[in-house]
Amino acid sequence: MPNLRDKFERGKENLSTKIQTGKQKISAGGKKLKLKVKVVSSKIREEGPRGARRGVWFLLAALLYYQGWSALSILQLFLGLAALLFIGLPFVFKYSPFIQRNMVFLPFVRMPKNINFSDPVTEGLPGTRNLYLDTEPGVKVGVWHILPTDRVAESEGRDTEWWDSTLGDHRTVILYLHGNTAHRAGEHRKELYQVLRSMDYHVIAFDYRGYADSKSVSAPTETGVVTDARAVYDWAAARAGSSKVLVWGHSLGTAVSSHLVADLCQQEHRPCGLVLESPFNNIFDEVRNHPMCWLWRKMPWFDWFFTSPLRDNDLGFVSDQRVEVIDVPILILHAEDDLVVPFKLGRALYESALEKRDPSWQPVTWREFSGDHGYSHKFICRAPDLPGIVRDFEAKCGEVPGDVDDAEGLAGPEMLE
């Protein structure tokens, strides 16, 4: 009996120690998102008009027959095309991470061309400085700091110290993460910068590694672009002091910003809020619904060819899982006539946020825009009510970046003019 009693007491002590250790880990680490990315099972699909694919083949056959092709020649051509389109290309995509990364990010699409990024004035953005940040060894990203409209006149001839100090002038700083084509000088992006600066906000816009004048030794990945975003955020937050920092993502940038803000919330360096413009819920549903994949959507092994490889090659963006730990206010903006990221994917993200986030956290706000306006994927910035929507949202974002003054390493990466 004494041995049993001793074992029982030792067991109690060990259990008590484990419980206390667990509590300490929870207290120190907060809620952690242990994310094992998998191909999401929702499989939302935009099917399009019934019979459209068969109709395309029939019209092509009719055209060739009219041009004098024999039925046998047309059949041989169609068999060859089918082998190329539905066997050859899918296998090439599946086993080529380089192609996957370039198709997801499209860094080679650099329209408009011949941009002088070092002189934003030539792009219609006076009161803007260009700089470069080293985000990790071998990677340097180009950044624009766009002043609020009423500070433009005093910026002429100012040095780096003055520019840095402006970020702490108690005006909200917006970190803008763009989508997967072009660069920070894209026309619709410049339109948005002008709207935001007219609202008395600072805007920090940058290009991910491999885009425009940003340098990298390899093609972008999810980890890579989130690393770039984190470096720019740290640089801006360290200079903003008590000013609010708001993260704004558009299109693919919503997935990057969701990943970034999820990490920041878990590490107690959160921004004051998150704006998601034209977002998708996860990369798998976005690929299933993208216009470029229309021809292959009904393939029996579509996911095996086109979505599973994204998960395996560091391209598995899953915003609908990231929102689970984002405890700052979220604003979602989406236009009904968006053809690039279907409206229903933005709505699915909103519903995921409502379902997964703690109800005691600050709210998720949904704003949709009628297709009658023609804003589509890029031009919500033209909505007359956008400034009011953003101001109302920003007023709810009362928190400032967590522990900026006390955190080590938040001075940001090296800055080069």
Secondary structure, DSSP 8 states (H G I E B T S, - for coil): -HHHHHHHHHHHHHHHHHHHHHHHHHHHH-S---------S-------STTHHHHHHHHHHHHHHHTT--HHHHHHHHHHHHHIIIIIHHHHHHT-HHHHHHHHH-TT---S-S--TT-GGGGT--SEEEEEEEEETTEEEEEEEE--GGGSGGGTT--HHHHHHHTTSSS-EEEEE--SSS-TT-HHHHHHHHHHHHTT-EEEEE--TTSTT-B-SS---HHHHHHHHHHHHHHHHHHHTTS-EEEEEETHHHHHHHHHHHHHHHTT---SEEEEES--S-HHHHHHH-GGGGGGTT-TTHHHHHTHHHHHTT----HHHHGGG--S-EEEEEETT-TTTTHHHHHHHHHHHHHHS-TTS--EEEEEE-GGG--TTT-GGG-TTHHHHHHHHHHH-----TTTTT-TTTT-S-EE-
